[in-house]
Amino acid sequence: MKRVHKERLRLWVEDLRTTDAKQTRGVLRREHGDTPGDCCLMRACVVYSRETGKGRWDGRGFNDGVGGWDDTGLPFGVMEWYGLEGVDPDIKVQGIPTATCQRLNDGYGWTFGEIADALEKSYGLAQP
């Protein structure tokens, strides 16, 4: 099991709560059409890029700057930086046995704020 970097996850949670980005579903980022915006996983990529100086959106997906690329989930370098397992991190949510960030964002229509709250609870990020 990987060591989750809680201080880095807190940066993502804070971004989800404060971003002015619109929320989209089905892709990391939608630049055109009726619902341009980011999904919750793209916000993790944005924080990664801001904090490390690596990675960029290439118009189709996120290149993590260390050899990984994805258009719907977290590239390998981003997963590693946060200490997460899988391109779509699991979240513990009562009543949803297989909850993931992507499933909550796309399938259940949760807001960034709701996903931030669930991440905080799932990974024990609340500070005393």
ZIQUI-V309919 format. One record per residue. OMEGA is omega as a letter, one per 30 degrees, with the letter a starting at -180 (none if undefined). BURIAL is I if it has 16 or more other C-alpha atoms within 10 Angstrom, else O. Layout:
# ZIQUI-V309919
omega | burial
OMEGA | BURIAL
OMEGA | BURIAL
This chain:
# ZIQUI-V309919
omega | burial
a | O
l | O
l | O
l | I
a | O
a | I
l | O
l | I
l | I
l | I
l | O
l | I
l | I
l | I
l | I
a | I
a | I
a | O
l | O
a | O
l | O
a | O
l | I
a | I
l | I
l | O
l | I
a | I
l | I
a | I
a | O
l | O
a | O
a | O
l | O
l | O
a | I
l | I
a | I
a | I
l | I
l | I
l | I
l | I
l | I
l | I
l | I
a | I
l | I
a | O
a | O
a | O
a | O
l | I
l | I
l | I
a | I
a | O
l | O
a | O
a | I
l | I
a | I
l | I
l | I
l | O
a | O
l | O
l | I
l | I
l | I
a | I
l | I
l | I
a | I
a | I
l | I
l | I
a | I
a | I
l | O
a | I
a | I
l | I
l | I
a | O
a | I
a | I
l | I
l | I
l | I
l | O
l | O
l | O
l | O
a | O
a | O
a | O
l | I
l | I
a | I
a | I
l | I
l | I
a | I
a | I
a | O
l | O
l | O
l | I
l | I
a | I
l | I
l | O
l | I
l | I
a | I
l | I
a | I
l | I
a | O
a | O
l | I
a | O
a | I
a | O
a | O
none | O
